[in-house]
Amino acid sequence: MGRAIPLYEHSLTDHLRVLGEDHPQTLTSRNNLAGAYKAAGDPNRAIPLHEQTLADRVRILGEDHPDTLASRNNLAHAYQGAGDLNRAIPLYEQTLTACVRVLGEDHPVTRTVRDNLRQARSDSA
């Protein structure tokens, strides 16, 4: 994953330059870079990008947009990966409640969030 990070960084730079900060593809590009940092074991770089992406998606797309829900899950997962279950678990709980309400019990994103919450609770026990 480490070799992919420069490509994700370049992609984000290009999206910012061509499409601007608020374009949904720019937000996706930032999310992808954050995921690459997380996968490379660098939560100190991943978490701020996930936090920024979530804040921007809430502002631009709204609280209940599926991409916003996915960003909330991604941030919780990054917190969990960094060992910060005190922030991960409540965020997963909030996200699961919203996913059930917006997407339904059986939606793939809802199932993913539910599984992630179950794992986080198991990690905290």
Secondary structure as GFF3:
##gff-version 3
##sequence-region A 1 125
A	DSSP	alpha_helix	5	19	.	.	.	ID=ss1
A	DSSP	alpha_helix	24	39	.	.	.	ID=ss2
A	DSSP	alpha_helix	43	61	.	.	.	ID=ss3
A	DSSP	alpha_helix	66	81	.	.	.	ID=ss4
A	DSSP	alpha_helix	85	103	.	.	.	ID=ss5
A	DSSP	alpha_helix	108	124	.	.	.	ID=ss6
###
